[in-house]
Every structure is written in structure tokens, then in C-alpha cells.
Amino acid sequence: MPRFYCPVGMARGIELELPAGAARHVQVLRLQPGDAITLFHGGLEPLGPGGEFEARITHMGRSSVRVQVGAHHPVERESARAVHLLAGITANERMDWLVEKATELGAASITPLLAERSVLKLKGERGEKKRAHWQAIAIAACEQCGRNRVPVVHEAVELAAWLASAGQAVPAERLVLSLRAGSTALQGRAPGAAPVVLLSGPEGGLSPAEEALAVAQGFAPVGLGARVLRAETAALAALALLA
């Protein structure tokens, strides 16, 4: 059944007009009045119970779609462990792909990292447009994979700034992907349920100064084996092992 992100309050029996994004998606799929769909509000706002709602299309206009909301199902498909990904910004489509796949793999949140070796340097209006673009990718990935909670894509930030602000508010185990000798193999770590902040670098990895700062702030160096993986591959492989 087609799934659509609908960030509005919902309750059984009400009729509502779908937000513009969901309405366009319904029209692209050429759905018709009477067709059944699934709606979820993503957990981004305090909009009532999580999970998902059955709904049925009642009206198709040129630019509007109305639906009748049906039964609520409190189903969640989240990972047992919340993994907050702090990922060095990679070049263009690679970062899009990283956000999409990290969402599918269950990342609880994604923070793009303005690392020293990042190709993209995002600030101001351009940075906000990119953040909105990546948030839309995460929403679409949730629609596809069945997640009912959309991971928040935070504003891009430098590592030192994150450690001084958001890092103080995240009570979680801290891990940094590293190629340094003596790093603990991530595959061999004992499984757990405590939240994790996973720090990964961009193309070329974190700089020595960035990695040293992370370790000094409590990040434990972990590795993924003898092969050197691309930045986006490494982050996703680690996420798959942790989530």
C-alpha cells in the first residue's frame, strides 16, 4: 500500500486535505478516489500518537487531494539502538545517497559535518537549502522503507562547534571511525542498547587534528577491517553493525 508523509494531526474518521508534497506524490502515482493509502506524520512534531494511519482517497482535484482517515496502527519499525550519525559532508550525490541509505538503516538523526577535508562548504542560505534537501530525502526514504519516524537532518556544523553545543546534550556512547593502529574492531564489539553517536569523516577522512579532538572528547576509535572503504560506504557499514 502506498505510504505518504503527512505532518498534520490525524484521528480516525476525520477528512483532511493532504499537504502539497503528499498530494503531488498521490497524483504522480495516478491514484483515484476509493484507493487505500497509509499516512504517517513522522514524529517530527507533537502531532499525537506515532505509528501510521489507514486512509482512503475521497477527492482528487487539480492541485488538491482529500482523504478520509481510518484506523490507527501503533506500529514502529525503529532499530533497538538509537544511532546518531555525525557524517563528514561528501561530494554532491554521494551525500544524498548517504542520507537516503542511513535513513533506511535506521539512523536516529543525521548531522552533516563541515570537516576540514569536506568538498562542500555550506553556510547561510545555501546551507539551509541543502539541509532541507537532505531532510526531504530522509522523508522519501521513510515512505519507501516503512519507518514511521523521520530522522531529523540537523544543520551542518563543524566538529568543535558540535562538541561545544549539541555534543554536551547527547548522553551516548561515542565512536569515531578510524584507520589508526590499535582501533577496536567494530565487528567484535559486544552488542548493546545504549544510544551511540557515530562520527565518520568525508573523502580523505578526518584530519589528524579533528580525530585527536574527537578522541580527547571521549570518542573511542573503531575500525572496519583491513580494507579502506569510501567515506559513504564506511559510515553505512558501521551503521548496519550498530543499529
N, C-alpha and C positions, 0 to 999 in steps of 0.2 A: 504494500500500500504506500503511495507517495507520502513523504514526510515534509512538513514545512515549518520553518521557524516563525513563530507568531508572538512577538514580545508584548502581549497585552494580557490583561486579566481575563481568565476564562472560567466558565462554570457550565455544568450540564444544562441544556435547554435554551441557552441564550443564542441569539443570532447576532453575528458580528461581521463587519467588513474587514477583509484581510488587509494587513499593511501592504504598501506598494510593492515591496520586494517579493513577498509571498504571492501576491496577486499576479505579478508578471510571470512568476515561475509556473503557476497553475495554467496561465494562458499559453505559455510556451509548450507545455505538455498536452495542450488541446483537451483538457478535462472539461466535462459538461455537468450541468445540473443533475443531481442524483448520484454523482460519483462520490465514493468514500475516500477520505484522506485522513492523515494523522497530523496533529498540531502539537508543538511544544514551545514553551516560552524561554527555555534555555538556562534558567537560573541566574541570568544577568541582573534581574531586578526583583524586588519583593512582590511578585505577582501572584502569590497564592501557592498551592501545592506544586511540587515538581512533577516529574513523570510526563505523561502525554495524554492527549485527549483524542477520542474519535470525533470526526466531524463529517458533515455531508454538504456538498455544494448546493446552494439553493438559487443562486443568481449569478449569471455571467454577463457583465457589461463590457463596454469598450475599454474601460480602464479600471473597472472595479469588480471584485468578486465577493459575494456574501456566502456565509456558511452557517449551518446550524450545528452547534457544539453538542456532542454526545457524551458518552461515558468517559470518566477519568480513570486512567490506569497508573498507579504509583510505581511504575517500573523504572529502574535506573540501571544503566549499563556502565557504571564507572569502575575504574580499577580499585583494587583493595588498598593500594597505597597511592597517596597524592604525590605526584612528581611535578615540581615547578621547574620548568626549563628556562635557563638563562643562557641564550644561544647567541654567539657571535654572528653578526649580520653577514650573510654570504651574498654573492652577486645575484641580483635580479630574480630570475626564475627559480634559482636554487633555493632562495629563501621562501618563495611561495610554496615550493614543494615541501620544504621542511615544516612549515606551519601546517600544511594540509595533513601530512603523514603523522606529525606529532599529535595532532588532534585525534586522528584515527586510533593512535596507540594509547590514548588516554591521558595526555598531559593535562594537569590541573590548571596550569597557567603557562603563558609564554611571554618572556621578556626579551625583546631584541637587544643585543649588547653592542654598543658602539665601541668595539675593540680597536686597539692600535692598528691592527692589520686588516680591519674591515674595509672592503672596497667602497661600499656606500657610506656616506657621512650624512646622516639625516638630522636636520634640525628645523625648528619653526614649522611653517605651513607644510612644507614638503614632508617633514617627518610625520605630521598628523595625518596627511593623506595616505602615506604608506601604512601607518598603524590601522587606519580604517579599512584599507585594502586587505591587510592581513586578517583583521577581525572578520571581514566578510568571507574570506577563505575558510576560516575556522567554522563559521556558521554553516557554510555549504558542506563541509566535511561531516559535521554533526548530522545534517539532514541525510547524508548518504549512509553513514556508518551505524546510525541508531542511537547515538548518545543524546540524552535529554538535557545535558548541562554543557553549555558552551564555555570552553576555556577562555578566560579574559586574555587578550593580547595587550600587554601594557605598552606604555610609551617607551621608545628606545632610550637607553641610558648608558653612561659609562660605568665601568665596574666600581670605581671609587665612589661615585655618587650612589650607586645601588647599595653598597656596603654601609654608607653613611645614613641611608634613609630606609628604603624597603627592607634591606637586609637585617635591620635591627628588629623588624616586626614579624619575621618569619621564623618561628621556632621549629626548625627542621634539621635533619642531618644534612651536611654539606659535602658534596662530592665534586671534584673537578677532573675532567678527562685530561690525562697527561701522558706524555711519552717519556717522562723522566725515569731513570733506573730506580728500581725499588718501589714503583707504584703497585698497589694491590690490584690483583686481577678482579675485575668486576664480576666475572662469571663465577668466581669462587666465594663471593660474599654470602653470608647467611641471609636468607630472606627475612623480611620484617614488614611491619605495617606502619611504621612511623613515617611522616612526610619527609620528602627529600627535595633539596634544591640541587639540581644538576647543572653544572657550569661547563659549557663547551665553547671552543673558540671558532673563529672564522677560517677561511682559507689561510693556511700557514700557521694556524694555531694561535693560542695566546702568546703574547710576548713574555720573555723571562720575567720582566718586572710585574706584569699582570698576574702571572702564575704565582710568583713569590708573594704578592699582596693577598691573593686568594688563600694560599696556604697559611699565611700569617693570621688570616681572619677565620680560620677553622675549617677550611675546605681540605678534605682528605684526597690525595692524588690516587686516581684509579685508572687502570688501563684495560684495553680490549684485545690484547694479544699481540703477536709479533708483527702483524700487518699494519701499515699506516693507511687508515681509511680517510676518505674525503670528509670534509667538515660536516656536511649534512648527513652522511652515512653514519659517522661516528655517533652523533647525537641521537639518531633514531635507534641504532643498535643498543646503546646504553639505556634508552627509554624502554625498549622492549624487554630488557633484562630486569628493569626495576619496577615497571608498572604492573 
